[in-house]
């Protein structure tokens, strides 16, 4: 039996541990103090700025009216359409000035003018009215200054916030220069709010939201506007940023529900190529489409979002998919679909802002008619449970930035993702044959897509956090304990869930293929199109094989292929007629295995006749 160590040895070990903890806390405090000093110096020449932190500026860059720079030369003259738009906006400025002086206006009048678009010069006073910013400031005099002072002494998220500020909107003049006025304001707002809402702290998506607000507001105004967006049930962003992302999960599920009901063909297309809504919709929901559609269009969506609340986000997501449905159906791999939704639409949306908003308005009406405009009720964990503005001291792990175990809430997110993928895999298997599905080609998952997803609910950047397995779960390594860890972890666990779902589909398909005797696999370059000559040749070949096996069965049974409506049992002659009919009608002909499939069953509720899109 091993003897117990002497008591004085335990005392020495405890003393050493305390000294190590004290050293870690002291180092974190010194780092926080140094970062705050640099932001207080701002543009002072004595402030130390690395050369890579300040992008070069060329005078020949185009700068649009929002401050974003574009890599092309300035036009020599303005076209007639731009001149006309300027005149119209000047006239609308006058109407908004008059309406803001008599606030609140009639609801129908406000609705009509917001959907037409708030003039850019009027967004500052209009957004403040929609978010009740002045009322919040009057009711909380001195609170912001106190929260900012407490953040200088106690904030645990400072290092992560500093990193995110340094990469937020760097192509905008307001944020382009390191430690500029707006960069300092963004840093202060995020640190102060991490203290004000101690339950939430800080999540990377908050930097983009606050950054948009600061383009039109002063520092304290942006702080209270951010608080309204997070805590008000009309917007409810607290549920998007809190640990476990409960609102994100609820919105993704409702988004899938809408897609499966009114755009079934696109929904099946996404499932076939393993395109889950998590891959493309996270930034749509987290930051209301900023950096996913042209900035001018995202501002129009923000105008409506501030007026009508979070149901606008779901409707706009469906609008984007509907407007670009034809192009998305032509893309035959996951990488192409994700790149189109995340990159190409940001550069060129393909529709004018007015056309897109008109489509959004019609989609919102149609969803309301179908009773799909509002998702299931929110749970209590989507809203703050602690009092706001009450300081809560951080524990030792947060102070030192020590790694922590994966929480039960975050593990549940992984479980939900895997469950949804397994359900999608089963549904894909029951509607599309494995041979004709691109799942069999190995291109259903690509590491390139996940490398390009590091901007998940964040600015385009790579997180400094990573995961490793300790045998009991996943552990996060890093220096900050913020919700940004959970956001970046979704990439890792999404990869795991995709691999498990892919293995599950292979197991099911192997079992099904062992019982197949009358199947036909089309060429990999034309998986869902039936070529007549190849089909007849394969049919004849299989009939010869059947004669060798059982001549009597060959006389009684002919090859059965389901075409178009899944009910016709065709002979060779009928098959030729059906394929000819297919070529004339441009229907999809899909070969399946004992499954009744109607590929062209996409009689969308959002048809052209219904919405006139």
C-alpha positions as CSV (number, residue, x, y, z in Angstrom):
1,X,0.0,0.0,0.0
2,X,1.4,3.4,-1.1
3,X,2.0,5.8,1.7
4,X,0.2,9.2,1.6
5,X,2.5,12.1,0.7
6,X,3.6,14.4,3.5
7,X,1.3,17.3,4.2
8,X,4.0,19.9,3.6
9,X,4.4,18.5,0.0
10,X,0.8,19.1,-0.7
11,X,1.1,22.6,0.7
12,X,4.0,23.4,-1.6
13,X,2.1,22.0,-4.6
14,X,-0.9,24.2,-3.8
15,X,1.3,27.2,-3.4
16,X,3.0,26.6,-6.7
17,X,-0.4,26.2,-8.4
18,X,-1.6,29.5,-6.9
19,X,1.5,31.3,-8.1
20,X,1.0,29.9,-11.6
21,X,-2.6,31.0,-11.6
22,X,-1.7,34.4,-10.4
23,X,1.0,34.7,-13.1
24,X,-1.6,33.8,-15.8
25,X,-4.1,36.3,-14.5
26,X,-1.5,39.0,-14.3
27,X,-0.4,38.3,-17.9
28,X,-4.0,38.5,-19.1
29,X,-4.6,41.8,-17.2
30,X,-1.4,43.3,-18.7
31,X,-2.4,42.3,-22.2
32,X,-5.9,43.8,-21.7
33,X,-4.4,47.0,-20.4
34,X,-2.0,47.2,-23.3
35,X,-4.8,46.7,-25.9
36,X,-7.0,49.4,-24.3
37,X,-4.1,51.8,-24.3
38,X,-3.5,51.4,-28.0
39,X,-7.2,52.1,-28.8
40,X,-7.1,55.1,-26.5
41,X,-4.1,56.5,-28.5
42,X,-6.1,55.9,-31.7
43,X,-4.4,57.7,-34.6
44,X,-1.7,59.3,-32.5
45,X,1.7,59.0,-34.3
46,X,3.2,57.5,-31.3
47,X,0.8,54.5,-31.5
48,X,2.5,51.3,-32.7
49,X,0.9,49.9,-35.8
50,X,2.3,47.0,-37.8
51,X,2.6,47.7,-41.5
52,X,0.4,44.8,-42.5
53,X,-2.5,46.2,-40.4
54,X,-3.0,49.2,-42.7
55,X,-4.1,48.4,-46.2
56,X,-2.7,50.6,-49.0
57,X,-4.9,53.3,-50.4
58,X,-5.0,54.2,-54.1
59,X,-6.7,57.4,-55.3
60,X,-8.2,55.6,-58.3
61,X,-10.3,53.3,-56.3
62,X,-14.0,53.8,-56.6
63,X,-15.7,54.6,-53.3
64,X,-19.4,54.2,-53.2
65,X,-21.8,56.3,-51.2
66,X,-21.6,53.8,-48.3
67,X,-17.8,54.2,-48.0
68,X,-16.8,50.8,-49.5
69,X,-14.0,50.8,-52.0
70,X,-14.0,49.0,-55.4
71,X,-11.0,48.1,-57.5
72,X,-11.8,50.1,-60.6
73,X,-11.4,53.5,-62.0
74,X,-13.8,56.4,-61.4
75,X,-16.3,57.0,-64.3
76,X,-15.8,60.1,-66.4
77,X,-19.5,61.0,-66.1
78,X,-22.7,59.9,-64.4
79,X,-25.3,58.1,-66.5
80,X,-28.9,59.4,-66.8
81,X,-30.3,56.6,-64.6
82,X,-28.0,57.6,-61.7
83,X,-29.0,61.3,-62.1
84,X,-32.6,60.3,-62.0
85,X,-32.1,58.1,-58.9
86,X,-30.4,61.0,-57.2
87,X,-33.3,63.4,-57.9
88,X,-35.8,60.8,-56.6
89,X,-33.8,60.2,-53.4
90,X,-33.6,64.0,-52.8
91,X,-37.4,64.2,-53.0
92,X,-37.8,61.3,-50.7
93,X,-35.4,62.9,-48.2
94,X,-37.9,65.8,-47.8
95,X,-40.7,63.4,-47.2
96,X,-38.8,61.5,-44.5
97,X,-37.7,64.7,-42.8
98,X,-41.4,65.7,-42.6
99,X,-42.4,62.3,-41.4
100,X,-39.7,62.1,-38.7
101,X,-40.8,65.4,-37.3
102,X,-44.3,64.0,-36.8
103,X,-43.3,60.6,-35.3
104,X,-44.9,58.1,-35.1
105,X,-46.6,58.2,-38.5
106,X,-49.5,56.0,-39.6
107,X,-48.4,52.4,-39.8
108,X,-49.4,51.9,-43.5
109,X,-47.6,55.0,-44.5
110,X,-44.4,53.9,-42.6
111,X,-44.6,50.4,-44.1
112,X,-44.9,51.7,-47.6
113,X,-42.0,54.1,-47.3
114,X,-39.7,51.6,-45.5
115,X,-40.2,49.0,-48.2
116,X,-39.4,51.6,-50.8
117,X,-36.1,52.1,-48.9
118,X,-35.0,54.6,-46.3
119,X,-32.8,57.3,-48.0
120,X,-29.2,56.9,-46.9
121,X,-29.0,60.3,-45.4
122,X,-32.2,59.5,-43.3
123,X,-31.0,56.2,-41.9
124,X,-29.4,57.7,-38.9
125,X,-32.6,59.3,-37.5
126,X,-34.9,56.6,-38.9
127,X,-33.0,53.7,-37.4
128,X,-32.8,55.5,-34.0
129,X,-36.6,55.9,-34.1
130,X,-37.3,52.3,-35.1
131,X,-35.0,51.0,-32.3
132,X,-36.0,53.5,-29.7
133,X,-32.4,54.5,-29.1
134,X,-33.0,57.9,-27.6
135,X,-35.5,56.5,-25.1
136,X,-32.9,53.9,-24.0
137,X,-30.3,56.5,-23.6
138,X,-32.6,58.8,-21.6
139,X,-33.5,55.8,-19.3
140,X,-29.9,54.8,-18.8
141,X,-27.9,57.9,-18.3
142,X,-24.3,57.2,-17.5
143,X,-24.6,53.4,-17.9
144,X,-22.6,53.1,-21.0
145,X,-19.6,55.1,-19.6
146,X,-19.7,52.9,-16.4
147,X,-19.8,49.6,-18.5
148,X,-16.9,50.8,-20.5
149,X,-14.8,51.6,-17.5
150,X,-15.6,48.2,-15.9
151,X,-14.6,46.6,-19.2
152,X,-11.2,48.2,-19.0
153,X,-10.7,46.6,-15.6
154,X,-12.5,43.2,-16.0
155,X,-13.3,42.3,-19.6
156,X,-12.2,38.8,-20.6
157,X,-13.1,39.1,-24.3
158,X,-10.7,41.9,-25.1
159,X,-8.2,39.9,-27.1
160,X,-10.8,38.3,-29.4
161,X,-12.6,41.6,-29.9
162,X,-9.4,43.3,-30.9
163,X,-8.7,40.6,-33.5
164,X,-12.2,40.9,-34.9
165,X,-12.2,44.7,-35.0
166,X,-8.9,44.5,-37.0
167,X,-10.7,42.6,-39.8
168,X,-14.2,44.1,-39.8
169,X,-15.1,46.1,-42.9
170,X,-11.5,46.9,-43.8
171,X,-12.6,47.8,-47.3
172,X,-14.7,50.7,-45.9
173,X,-13.1,54.1,-45.4
174,X,-14.5,54.4,-41.9
175,X,-12.7,51.2,-40.8
176,X,-9.8,51.1,-43.2
177,X,-7.2,52.7,-41.0
178,X,-6.0,50.9,-37.9
179,X,-7.2,52.5,-34.7
180,X,-9.4,54.9,-36.6
181,X,-12.3,56.6,-34.9
182,X,-14.8,54.0,-35.9
183,X,-12.5,51.1,-35.1
184,X,-12.0,52.5,-31.6
185,X,-15.8,53.0,-31.2
186,X,-16.5,49.4,-32.3
187,X,-13.9,48.1,-29.9
188,X,-15.4,50.1,-27.0
189,X,-19.0,49.1,-27.8
190,X,-18.2,45.4,-27.9
191,X,-16.2,45.4,-24.7
192,X,-18.7,47.4,-22.9
193,X,-21.6,45.2,-24.0
194,X,-19.7,42.1,-22.9
195,X,-19.9,43.5,-19.4
196,X,-23.4,44.8,-19.7
197,X,-24.8,41.4,-20.8
198,X,-22.6,39.1,-18.8
199,X,-24.7,36.0,-19.8
200,X,-24.0,36.5,-23.5
201,X,-20.5,38.1,-23.3
202,X,-19.2,38.3,-26.9
203,X,-19.8,36.4,-30.1
204,X,-17.9,37.1,-33.3
205,X,-21.1,37.9,-35.2
206,X,-21.8,40.8,-33.0
207,X,-18.8,42.7,-34.5
208,X,-20.5,42.8,-37.9
209,X,-23.9,43.9,-36.4
210,X,-22.3,46.7,-34.3
211,X,-20.1,47.7,-37.3
212,X,-23.2,48.3,-39.5
213,X,-24.8,50.4,-36.7
214,X,-21.7,52.5,-36.3
215,X,-21.7,53.4,-39.9
216,X,-24.9,55.5,-39.1
217,X,-24.7,56.2,-35.4
218,X,-22.4,57.5,-32.7
219,X,-20.7,55.2,-30.2
220,X,-23.3,55.2,-27.3
221,X,-26.2,55.2,-29.8
222,X,-24.8,52.1,-31.4
223,X,-24.4,50.4,-28.0
224,X,-28.1,50.9,-27.1
225,X,-29.2,50.0,-30.7
226,X,-27.2,46.7,-30.3
227,X,-28.9,46.1,-27.0
228,X,-32.3,46.4,-28.5
229,X,-31.5,44.0,-31.3
230,X,-30.2,41.5,-28.8
231,X,-32.8,41.7,-26.0
232,X,-36.0,42.8,-27.7
233,X,-38.2,39.9,-28.6
234,X,-39.0,41.5,-31.9
235,X,-35.5,40.8,-33.0
236,X,-34.2,38.3,-30.5
237,X,-30.5,38.1,-31.5
238,X,-29.6,36.9,-28.0
239,X,-30.7,33.5,-29.1
240,X,-28.4,33.6,-32.1
241,X,-25.3,34.4,-30.2
242,X,-25.8,32.6,-26.9
243,X,-24.1,29.3,-26.3
244,X,-25.7,26.5,-28.2
245,X,-27.3,28.9,-30.7
246,X,-30.9,27.9,-30.0
247,X,-32.5,30.4,-32.3
248,X,-30.2,29.4,-35.1
249,X,-31.3,25.8,-34.7
250,X,-35.0,26.8,-34.6
251,X,-34.7,29.1,-37.7
252,X,-32.7,26.5,-39.7
253,X,-35.4,23.8,-39.0
254,X,-38.2,26.2,-40.1
255,X,-36.2,27.3,-43.2
256,X,-36.0,23.6,-44.2
257,X,-39.7,23.1,-43.5
258,X,-40.5,26.0,-45.8
259,X,-38.2,24.8,-48.5
260,X,-39.6,21.3,-48.4
261,X,-43.1,22.6,-48.8
262,X,-42.9,25.3,-51.5
263,X,-39.6,24.4,-53.3
264,X,-39.5,20.7,-53.2
265,X,-37.3,20.2,-56.2
266,X,-34.6,22.6,-54.9
267,X,-34.9,21.0,-51.5
268,X,-34.2,17.5,-52.9
269,X,-31.4,19.0,-55.0
270,X,-29.7,20.4,-51.9
271,X,-30.1,17.1,-50.0
272,X,-28.8,15.1,-52.9
273,X,-25.6,17.2,-52.8
274,X,-25.4,17.3,-49.0
275,X,-26.0,21.1,-49.0
276,X,-27.4,21.7,-45.5
277,X,-28.8,25.2,-44.6
278,X,-26.0,25.5,-42.0
279,X,-23.5,25.8,-44.9
280,X,-25.1,28.9,-46.5
281,X,-27.6,30.4,-44.1
282,X,-25.6,31.1,-40.9
283,X,-24.4,34.5,-41.9
284,X,-27.8,35.3,-43.4
285,X,-29.3,34.8,-40.0
286,X,-26.5,36.1,-37.8
287,X,-25.8,39.4,-39.5
288,X,-28.9,39.9,-41.7
289,X,-27.3,39.2,-45.1
290,X,-24.3,41.6,-44.7
291,X,-21.4,40.4,-46.9
292,X,-23.7,37.8,-48.6
293,X,-25.6,40.1,-50.9
294,X,-24.6,43.6,-52.2
295,X,-24.3,46.1,-49.3
296,X,-27.0,48.3,-50.8
297,X,-29.5,45.4,-50.8
298,X,-28.5,44.3,-47.3
299,X,-29.3,47.8,-46.0
300,X,-32.7,47.6,-47.6
301,X,-33.3,44.3,-45.8
302,X,-32.1,45.9,-42.6
303,X,-34.6,48.7,-43.0
304,X,-37.4,46.1,-43.2
305,X,-35.9,44.0,-40.5
306,X,-35.9,46.9,-38.1
307,X,-39.6,47.6,-38.9
308,X,-41.1,44.1,-39.0
309,X,-38.7,41.9,-37.0
310,X,-36.9,38.6,-37.4
311,X,-39.6,37.0,-39.7
312,X,-38.0,39.1,-42.5
313,X,-34.8,37.1,-42.3
314,X,-36.7,33.8,-43.0
315,X,-38.6,35.4,-45.9
316,X,-35.5,36.9,-47.4
317,X,-33.7,33.6,-47.3
318,X,-36.5,32.0,-49.3
319,X,-36.6,34.9,-51.7
320,X,-32.9,34.5,-52.5
321,X,-33.3,30.8,-53.2
322,X,-36.4,31.3,-55.3
323,X,-35.0,34.1,-57.4
324,X,-31.9,32.0,-58.1
325,X,-33.5,28.6,-58.2
326,X,-32.8,27.8,-61.8
327,X,-29.1,28.6,-61.5
328,X,-28.8,26.5,-58.3
329,X,-30.5,23.5,-60.0
330,X,-27.9,23.7,-62.8
331,X,-25.0,23.4,-60.3
332,X,-24.2,19.7,-59.7
333,X,-21.8,19.8,-56.7
334,X,-21.8,21.2,-53.2
335,X,-18.8,23.4,-53.7
336,X,-20.4,25.2,-56.6
337,X,-23.7,25.7,-54.8
338,X,-22.0,27.1,-51.7
339,X,-19.7,29.4,-53.7
340,X,-22.7,30.7,-55.6
341,X,-24.6,31.5,-52.5
342,X,-21.7,32.9,-50.4
343,X,-19.5,34.6,-53.0
344,X,-21.1,35.2,-56.4
345,X,-24.4,36.7,-55.1
346,X,-22.4,39.2,-53.0
347,X,-20.6,40.4,-56.2
348,X,-23.6,40.3,-58.5
349,X,-27.0,39.6,-57.2
350,X,-28.6,39.5,-60.7
351,X,-31.6,41.7,-59.7
352,X,-31.9,45.3,-58.9
353,X,-32.5,46.2,-55.2
354,X,-36.1,47.3,-56.0
355,X,-36.9,44.1,-57.8
356,X,-35.5,42.0,-54.9
357,X,-37.4,43.9,-52.3
358,X,-40.6,43.6,-54.3
359,X,-40.1,39.9,-54.5
360,X,-39.4,39.8,-50.7
361,X,-42.7,41.6,-50.1
362,X,-44.6,39.1,-52.2
363,X,-42.8,36.1,-50.6
364,X,-43.8,37.5,-47.1
365,X,-47.4,37.7,-48.2
366,X,-47.4,34.2,-49.6
367,X,-45.7,32.7,-46.5
368,X,-48.4,34.4,-44.4
369,X,-51.1,32.9,-46.5
370,X,-49.5,29.5,-46.0
371,X,-49.1,30.2,-42.3
372,X,-45.3,29.7,-42.7
373,X,-44.2,33.2,-42.0
374,X,-43.6,32.7,-38.3
375,X,-41.4,29.9,-36.9
376,X,-42.4,27.9,-33.8
377,X,-42.3,29.8,-30.5
378,X,-39.0,30.6,-28.9
379,X,-37.9,28.9,-25.8
380,X,-36.8,30.7,-22.7
381,X,-33.1,30.1,-23.3
382,X,-33.3,32.5,-26.3
383,X,-33.6,35.5,-24.1
384,X,-31.5,36.9,-21.2
385,X,-32.2,35.4,-17.8
386,X,-29.7,37.5,-15.8
387,X,-30.3,41.1,-15.0
388,X,-28.6,43.4,-17.5
389,X,-26.0,45.9,-16.3
390,X,-25.1,43.9,-13.2
391,X,-21.4,43.0,-13.1
392,X,-20.6,39.3,-12.7
393,X,-17.0,38.5,-11.9
394,X,-15.5,36.0,-14.3
395,X,-14.1,32.7,-13.0
396,X,-10.5,31.8,-13.1
397,X,-10.7,29.9,-16.4
398,X,-12.2,33.0,-18.2
399,X,-9.7,35.3,-16.7
400,X,-6.7,33.2,-17.8
401,X,-8.2,32.1,-21.1
402,X,-7.7,28.4,-20.1
403,X,-9.0,25.7,-22.3
404,X,-12.4,24.3,-21.3
405,X,-14.3,21.1,-21.9
406,X,-17.0,21.0,-24.5
407,X,-20.3,21.9,-22.8
408,X,-23.4,19.8,-22.9
409,X,-25.2,22.5,-24.8
410,X,-22.6,22.5,-27.5
411,X,-22.6,18.7,-27.7
412,X,-26.4,18.9,-28.3
413,X,-25.8,21.1,-31.3
414,X,-23.6,18.4,-32.8
415,X,-26.2,15.8,-32.0
416,X,-28.9,17.8,-33.7
417,X,-26.8,18.3,-36.8
418,X,-26.0,14.6,-37.1
419,X,-29.7,13.7,-36.6
420,X,-30.8,16.0,-39.3
421,X,-28.1,14.7,-41.7
422,X,-29.2,11.1,-41.0
423,X,-32.8,12.0,-41.8
424,X,-31.8,13.7,-45.0
425,X,-29.7,10.7,-46.0
426,X,-32.7,8.4,-45.5
427,X,-34.9,10.8,-47.5
428,X,-32.4,11.0,-50.3
429,X,-32.1,7.3,-50.4
430,X,-35.8,6.9,-50.6
431,X,-36.2,9.3,-53.5
432,X,-33.1,9.0,-55.7
433,X,-31.2,5.8,-56.6
434,X,-27.8,5.4,-55.3
435,X,-26.3,4.7,-58.7
436,X,-27.6,7.9,-60.2
437,X,-26.9,10.0,-57.2
438,X,-23.7,11.9,-57.0
439,X,-23.3,10.6,-53.5
440,X,-21.6,7.6,-55.1
441,X,-18.9,9.7,-56.9
442,X,-17.2,11.0,-53.8
443,X,-17.8,14.6,-54.7
444,X,-20.5,15.1,-52.1
445,X,-18.0,16.5,-49.6
446,X,-15.0,18.6,-50.3
447,X,-12.5,20.0,-47.9
448,X,-12.3,23.2,-50.0
449,X,-15.8,24.1,-48.9
450,X,-15.0,23.8,-45.3
451,X,-11.8,25.8,-45.6
452,X,-13.9,28.5,-47.2
453,X,-16.4,28.4,-44.3
454,X,-14.1,30.0,-41.8
455,X,-16.2,33.1,-42.2
456,X,-19.0,31.3,-40.4
457,X,-21.1,34.0,-38.8
458,X,-17.9,36.2,-38.7
459,X,-15.9,38.5,-40.9
460,X,-13.7,36.7,-43.4
461,X,-11.0,35.4,-41.0
462,X,-9.5,32.3,-39.5
463,X,-10.2,31.8,-35.8
464,X,-7.3,31.3,-33.4
465,X,-9.2,28.4,-31.7
466,X,-8.8,24.7,-32.4
467,X,-10.1,21.4,-31.1
468,X,-8.4,18.2,-30.0
469,X,-9.8,15.0,-28.5
470,X,-8.9,14.1,-25.0
471,X,-10.8,10.7,-25.0
472,X,-13.7,12.1,-23.1
473,X,-14.9,14.7,-25.5
474,X,-13.6,17.7,-27.4
475,X,-11.5,20.5,-25.8
476,X,-11.1,24.0,-27.2
477,X,-7.6,25.5,-27.2
478,X,-7.3,29.3,-27.2
479,X,-7.1,32.3,-25.0
480,X,-10.6,33.5,-24.9
481,X,-13.8,31.9,-23.6
482,X,-16.4,33.4,-25.9
483,X,-19.3,32.3,-28.0
484,X,-17.0,32.7,-31.0
485,X,-15.5,29.3,-30.0
486,X,-18.9,27.7,-30.5
487,X,-19.3,29.3,-33.9
488,X,-16.0,28.1,-35.2
489,X,-16.6,24.6,-33.7
490,X,-19.6,24.2,-36.1
491,X,-17.2,23.8,-39.0
492,X,-15.4,20.9,-37.3
493,X,-18.5,19.1,-36.2
494,X,-20.2,19.7,-39.5
495,X,-17.3,17.8,-41.1
496,X,-17.8,14.9,-38.6
497,X,-21.6,14.8,-39.2
498,X,-21.1,14.8,-43.0
499,X,-18.7,11.8,-42.7
500,X,-21.0,9.9,-40.5
501,X,-24.0,10.5,-42.8
502,X,-22.0,9.5,-45.8
503,X,-20.9,6.2,-44.2
504,X,-24.6,5.6,-43.2
505,X,-25.7,6.1,-46.8
506,X,-23.0,3.8,-48.0
507,X,-24.2,1.1,-45.6
508,X,-27.9,1.4,-46.7
509,X,-27.0,1.5,-50.4
510,X,-24.7,-1.6,-50.2
511,X,-27.6,-3.5,-48.7
512,X,-30.0,-2.3,-51.4
513,X,-27.6,-3.0,-54.2
514,X,-27.2,-6.6,-53.1
515,X,-30.8,-7.2,-54.0
516,X,-30.8,-5.4,-57.3
517,X,-31.3,-7.4,-60.4
518,X,-32.8,-4.9,-62.8
519,X,-30.9,-1.7,-62.3
520,X,-29.3,0.7,-64.8
521,X,-26.5,3.2,-64.0
522,X,-26.1,6.1,-66.3
523,X,-22.8,7.7,-67.1
524,X,-21.3,9.8,-64.3
525,X,-21.3,12.9,-66.6
526,X,-25.0,12.6,-67.2
527,X,-26.3,10.9,-64.1
528,X,-29.9,11.9,-64.3
529,X,-30.4,11.8,-68.1
530,X,-31.4,8.6,-69.8
531,X,-29.7,8.1,-73.2
532,X,-31.9,6.0,-75.5
533,X,-29.2,4.0,-77.2
534,X,-27.4,3.2,-74.0
535,X,-30.6,2.3,-72.3
536,X,-31.7,-0.1,-75.1
537,X,-28.3,-1.6,-75.2
538,X,-28.2,-2.2,-71.5
539,X,-31.7,-3.5,-71.6
540,X,-30.9,-6.1,-74.3
541,X,-27.7,-7.1,-72.4
542,X,-29.6,-7.7,-69.2
543,X,-32.3,-9.7,-71.0
544,X,-29.6,-12.1,-72.5
545,X,-28.3,-12.6,-69.0
546,X,-31.8,-13.4,-67.7
547,X,-32.3,-16.0,-70.5
548,X,-29.2,-17.9,-69.2
549,X,-30.5,-17.7,-65.6
550,X,-34.2,-18.5,-66.2
551,X,-35.7,-18.7,-69.6
552,X,-39.2,-19.1,-68.2
553,X,-38.9,-15.9,-66.1
554,X,-37.6,-14.0,-69.2
555,X,-40.8,-14.8,-71.0
556,X,-43.1,-13.7,-68.2
557,X,-41.2,-10.6,-66.9
558,X,-39.9,-7.6,-68.8
559,X,-37.6,-4.9,-67.7
560,X,-39.5,-2.4,-65.4
561,X,-38.3,1.2,-65.5
562,X,-40.1,4.0,-63.8
563,X,-40.2,7.1,-65.9
564,X,-41.6,10.6,-65.2
565,X,-44.6,9.7,-63.1
566,X,-43.4,6.5,-61.6
567,X,-46.3,4.4,-62.8
568,X,-45.7,3.2,-66.4
569,X,-44.3,-0.3,-66.9
570,X,-42.5,0.0,-70.2
571,X,-41.4,-2.5,-72.8
572,X,-38.5,-1.6,-75.2
573,X,-40.9,0.0,-77.6
574,X,-42.7,2.0,-74.9
575,X,-39.4,3.0,-73.5
576,X,-38.4,4.6,-76.8
577,X,-41.7,6.4,-76.9
578,X,-41.3,7.6,-73.3
579,X,-37.8,9.0,-74.0
580,X,-39.0,10.7,-77.1
581,X,-41.8,12.2,-75.1
582,X,-39.2,13.3,-72.5
583,X,-37.1,15.1,-75.1
584,X,-40.2,17.0,-76.3
585,X,-41.5,17.9,-72.9
586,X,-38.1,18.5,-71.2
587,X,-38.9,16.4,-68.3
588,X,-36.3,14.8,-66.1
589,X,-36.1,11.0,-66.4
590,X,-34.6,9.3,-63.4
591,X,-33.9,5.6,-63.0
592,X,-34.7,4.4,-59.5
593,X,-34.7,1.2,-57.7
594,X,-38.1,0.0,-56.6
595,X,-39.0,3.6,-55.6
596,X,-41.7,5.8,-57.0
597,X,-40.1,9.2,-57.8
598,X,-41.6,12.2,-59.5
599,X,-38.6,14.5,-60.1
600,X,-40.8,17.1,-61.7
601,X,-43.2,17.3,-58.8
602,X,-42.0,20.8,-58.0
603,X,-45.4,22.5,-58.2
604,X,-44.1,25.3,-56.0
605,X,-46.5,27.3,-53.9
606,X,-44.3,30.3,-55.0
607,X,-45.1,29.8,-58.6
608,X,-44.8,32.6,-61.1
609,X,-48.5,32.7,-61.4
610,X,-48.9,33.2,-57.7
611,X,-46.2,35.7,-57.0
612,X,-45.4,37.2,-60.5
613,X,-41.8,37.2,-59.7
